């Protein structure tokens, strides 16, 4: 071969570069494209076995090769820094083994016994200043170019492969992310009982809530939404996200009270395959799904002590490990938490970490119960009535007297209970108009004087949120004859949630 200038490529080298560039630009099957490219390289320059290793978790495994059997591919794995291949990845520099038969750095894990092979060259694949793999090739007795020229052409080709593989990885990662988000949102939609749209209400107390949302939405601060069950804490979190700089990114939700302690950490942080009995595959947690967006954690006061420690770390360091994993994962998530519990008292009682409380309670938003929102009840009744009639293709009107009954009721289940109530009115009521007497027949809870007395005679400010919630559950159970399913339905919560609350309050 005629020697060329140091910076010039031979005609044959230019041709192989052109062939490889064409192969990787026209193919969507990355493995076939890489293998065809390696074959072109091998044939053009009379090289021995050519192979591309992909770096994952500090291990190099074959993703494309020529001349390797399936068994050889499986056993040819190198750790970072191991052998010539691992050394090239670790040093981020080409490694040349002049004589593979007497150099201990050449490990030959594949067991290949090609008598023509003399030397081995490994060149790192570098993309965005990170090593993502290694390309390796044997020089044989028939190879017509020397070490320097081989390193030069393989370095150029490694750059092409690195960009191709890295772009493909980015695309696949984005596809995976979109698929996971699609599955998440489908589960949310399928299981969703309440879909209020935006927040409804013009009362002074709600106007105060709106003002706080507008002021803090564009910031990155953590928000703690407080209020009784069913007041619309999730809507507030969604409203903050919608008005934030993260509005185009995911809005991920998790009800901490609806999940057992053993599964909560997996739901939050994800798990690795085999981390526990049912972990049949690696799964991302809500923090990873919410990366770049907002994570809403409802019933934050119900998480275990161990989960509190891990949550505090994420808030402080923005990093965590999946259950059963050792790899540290960094995320950029804005947290909105919510609770109906007295966290201050829980801190005093040692049930909730004080440092976590202060991390969460940066910006508190207190949602008023429905009984304190006056004319908002009428607005919500009309909103839910219109939507329910549309859903069920049925026209029902509510008389002024019946509306007064609805407005006089204390609504222990708040907006959620009101929505379920209107749904039942539309399903069970006649189309001539719902009167006050009809309301008593359709919804006996509205005629519960004992319940009304408890809310009108006892100053509400003297009761904690837990006390109010307990009373509402006790009354609902009494009205339903102890039937938890019926009581849950009347309060607008799930049977699982009422079972948890019954146990929590010792009812």
PEFEN-V494721 format. One record per backbone hydrogen bond with DSSP energy under -1.0 kcal/mol. CO is the residue of the C=O (numbers start at 1). NH is the residue of the N-H. If there is no record, write none. Layout:
CO;NH  CO;NH
This chain:
5;8  10;14  11;15  12;16  13;17  14;18  15;19  16;20  17;21  18;22  19;23  20;24  21;25  22;26  28;30  29;33  30;34  31;35  32;36  33;37  34;38  35;39  36;40  37;41  38;42  39;43  40;44  41;45  42;47  49;138  50;66  51;136  52;63  52;64  53;134  54;61  56;59  58;80  59;56  60;78  61;54  64;52  69;73  70;74  71;75  72;76  75;77  78;60  79;82  82;86  83;87  84;88  85;89  86;81  86;90  87;91  88;92  95;122  97;120  99;102  103;106  105;84  108;111  114;117  118;100  119;139  120;97  121;137  122;95  123;135  125;132  125;133  127;130  130;127  132;55  133;125  134;53  135;123  136;51  137;121  138;48  139;118  139;119  140;143  146;150  147;151  148;152  149;153  150;154  151;155  152;156  153;157  154;158  155;159  156;160  157;161  158;162  159;163  160;164  161;165  162;166  163;167  164;168  165;169  166;170  167;171  168;172  169;173  170;174  171;175  172;176  173;177  174;178  175;179  176;180  177;181  178;182  179;183  180;184  181;185  182;186  183;187  184;188  185;189  186;190  187;191  203;207  204;208  205;209  206;210  207;211  208;212  209;213  210;214  211;215  212;216  213;217  216;219  222;363  223;337  224;365  225;339  226;367  228;231  230;416  232;236  233;237  234;238  235;239  236;240  237;241  238;242  239;243  241;244  244;247  246;249  250;294  252;296  254;298  260;264  263;267  264;268  265;269  266;270  267;286  268;287  270;323  271;283  272;275  276;279  278;280  279;274  283;271  285;289  286;290  288;291  290;293  293;334  294;252  295;336  296;254  297;338  298;256  299;302  300;303  304;308  305;309  306;310  307;311  308;312  309;313  310;314  311;315  312;316  313;317  314;318  318;331  320;329  322;325  323;272  329;320  332;292  334;295  335;223  336;297  337;225  338;300  339;227  341;343  342;346  343;347  344;348  345;349  346;351  346;352  347;350  353;357  354;358  355;359  356;360  357;361  363;224  365;226  369;372  370;373  373;376  374;377  375;379  376;380  377;381  378;382  379;383  380;384  381;385  382;386  383;387  384;388  385;389  386;390  387;391  388;392  389;394  397;434  399;403  400;404  401;405  402;406  403;407  404;408  405;409  411;414  413;417  414;418  415;419  416;420  417;421  418;422  419;423  420;424  421;425  422;426  423;427  424;428  425;429  434;399  435;439  436;440  437;441  438;442  439;443  443;446  444;447  445;448  447;449  448;452  449;453  450;454  451;455  452;456  453;457  459;462  460;463  464;468  465;469  466;470  467;471  468;472  469;473  470;474  471;475  472;476  473;477  474;478  475;479  476;480  477;482  478;481  483;487  484;488  485;489  486;490  487;491  488;492  488;493  494;498  495;499  496;500  497;501  498;502  499;503  500;504  501;505  502;507
